[in-house]
């Protein structure tokens, strides 16, 4: 048979077509019954970049129990990602593992900037944990680029956090959003803020930062401001 097929190319074509039809259940040479179309990717009107600060050998500040800021930031970032996706925002994470994007700090920050630029985001939120020499200092605080692009967004975020987080958990409701020369907030010309989610140098805040309930509550409030500022 194989010799015959080799001598008759037309027969080969006919046999191949018959086999394809038999296997795929084709109609008009199109395998409808077995065709698998790729799922359509969701299209989002607004994309938010979440930057989990530090990572890898750059662990950031460390708590009394040896917990690294970088790990808290990443945990918070995943919770915030879920919160924002539940509000129909597209989310891009600069970091999704415990590793940094590069072991050289300058290159790590440049890699984050590249991700932010490529994402063409509506807003950028970088998550960090604070530390202060006075261990009585506590609460979440917001920072923005000193060019003022993110000032309104940062002020709205700080006000909402003061009312619903700082007053609730720490009797500290008078923080103001502060401007500064901050690399991550200058990557793109959209509202970009840094949220210091609490003071790891304060024993009460440290417990909160390790608490799933606190992290979810804070991320919920962040999500509310993002929705009101971007959509509303």
C-alpha positions, 0 to 999 in steps of 0.5 A: 500500500505504501508503494502505491501511495508513493506512486499516486500523489492524488490518492494520498491527498484523498486518503488524508482528507478522508482521515481528517473528516473521519477523525474530526467529524468535519463538515465542509472540511471545518472541524466544528465539533472539535474546534476549541476557540481561545477564551476572550481576554477581558478588556478593562477600561482602567488599569491599576499598577500595584507595586509591592515594595522591596523584595529579595535581598532588599527586605526593607524594614524588619519587625520584632518577630523577624517579619520582613516588610517585603513579605508584608507588602507582597501579601497586601498586594495580593489582597489589593489585587483581588479587591480591585479585580472585584471592582472590574479594574485591570491589575498589573503587579510589578512583583508576584514572588518574594524575589526582587526584579533584580538584585541591584537596587537601581536595576530593580527600580528601573524594571518596576518603572518599565512595567509601569510605563508598559502598562499605561495605567490609570493610577499606581499604588506602591505598598510599603510598611513604615518604621520610626524611632518613636515606637508610639507612632502608628497608622497608615500614611499616604505619599505622592509625587512632589510635582502634585500630579497625585496630590488629590488622589493621595489626599482623598486616600489619606482622608478615607484611611484616616476615617475608616482605618486609622481612627478605627484601629489606632486613634490616629486620624489627623495624618495628611498626605505628604509630597516627596521626591519619590522615584516610583511616583514619577514613572508615569504622569498619572496619579501615583501614590505610596501607602505606608500601611502601618508602623512595624516599629509599633507593636500594635501596628505590627500585629495588625500588619500580620492580621488578615482582617486588617489587611483586607479592611485596609485594601477594601478602603483603598479600593473604595477610593480608587473606585470613587476617584477613577470611576466616580 
